[in-house]
Amino acid sequence: MMYFRFLPRLYFIFAILFLLSLTILAQTEDSKTSPVIVQPGAPGQETRVLPSNTKAKLPPVSRKDVEFMQGMIHHHSQAVEMTALIEARTENKEIRRLGARISQSQTDEMNFMKRWLEIRGEKTEMEMPGMEGMDMSDHKRHEMLMPGMLTKKQMDVLKNAKGVSFDKLFLAGMIQHHKGALEMVKDLFNTTGAGQDAELFTFATDVDSGQRAEINIMQTLLGDNP
């Protein structure tokens, strides 16, 4: 008799355990389910569900895109070299602050450009015509002048200057350098089929706006701002 009295409770307990087991099983199965990849459709078209093993493909880039990134890495490296001269040659706080800003931003940008190129299987350094395979760390590197870059003679004069003389040479040289970068961006966007990659477009646009702003700051410090 006691056994029959507990049967309803036992059925109830078994039912709860059964439901819990179904819930756990469903959650386990859900965790094994591959993520759903949805490709938005063009205007007026439906979205598509892609296979779970679909891999993202990088958009095609033009040769000009690659050359722009390689050239801008080389271009930025001289700007960083110029800012490294500041500490030992001037006590001007505004120059020091500006130099630190340029050094940090252009170092970060060089790292971005190198990653961009490496992901696409491209070299991070430019090649001079007829110089393929040569070690570009030698004295030939400084001869590869992109627009606005200082010549070896200009760099030597800057290195030998101090105080107010250095300040003026640095500002004039960096303005020249920044204007060269603006030329490179303009040339990129004026080239048919170039600058279409979303990351590159955003980067080049940021370079243009950022360096224009810094040119205005440097012109003000130099006393040349109208």
NORZINOR-V862947 format. One record per run of one state. SS is the DSSP state (A for helix, B for strand, O for the rest). FROM is the first residue (numbers start at 1). TO is the last residue. If there is no record, write none. Layout:
BEGIN
ss = (SS;SS)
from = (FROM;FROM)
to = (TO;TO)
END
This chain:
BEGIN
ss = (O;A;O;B;O;B;O;A;O;A;O;A;O;A;O;A;O;A;O)
from = (1;2;33;37;40;48;51;63;84;93;120;139;144;152;161;163;190;198;223)
to = (1;32;36;39;47;50;62;83;92;119;138;143;151;160;162;189;197;222;226)
END
